[in-house]
Amino acid sequence: MILIPSLEIAAGHVVLPGTDASLDEVLAAELLPAARELRDAGADFFQVVDLDAERGGALQGEVIARLPDAGLPVQLAAAVRDVAALTRALELGVDRVAVAVELLGAPGAAELIGRFGVRLCGEARTPAELAAFAAAGLLRVVLRAPELADGPDGGVLRAALDARGDDVELFAEVAVRGRDDLQALAASASGGLAGVVLRSAYRKLACARA
């Protein structure tokens, strides 16, 4: 099972997200040094979540464009719902872009998916959205179900695995609180889960070093 650490950024800082921007806790002043810390800790791939974009603001393009300097492949999640947002995200040089299900119905999306499918992954909140990505030919999907925000939920994971189809590589974005959660996810991996995106990985790294 592949473990993918995730860094959440707001206003250029690595943060522990709050229920809104005013409640975010800053964990690191800059993204690039935090990404290098993940690399030095043994990560070989990671995700960046642009909270500004997900909250309806502008993409943090200047910050994200420097990520190739971290020396680590990166996946960007930034509420990519239309062709303009996808084009902009791809131009930043990230290795993979997570796209929302709304993109599938956007004009011109099918052409971009055909051209850049290997650099894209779906971002599904429900088994139905997962199935929609599979039907559109996106065969790598991250499950970001709200029920997983507090830890593994076996029922949610099982429903997603049942809906994914044989060809879909399914990852789950989960809050992992300890060894028991990892064991539960490992059991899911035996049923077809390809990997786990670890939320707020920088905080866990800092706690491990404390």
QUITA-V975368 format. One line per field, one symbol per residue. psi: psi as a letter, one per 30 degrees, with the letter a starting at -180 (. if undefined). A space follows every 10 residues. Layout:
psi = ???
This chain:
psi = kkkjkkkkkk hflkljkafl efgkkkekek eeeeeeeeef ffkgklkkjj eeefggakki eeeeffefff gkkkkkjhhj fleeeeeeee ffglekkkkl ffefgkkfee eeeeegefgl kljkfleeee eeeeffgjgk kkjhkefgfg lkjeeeeeee effflffkjk lkjkjjfaee eeeeeeeeef ggkelkjjkh eeeeeeeff.
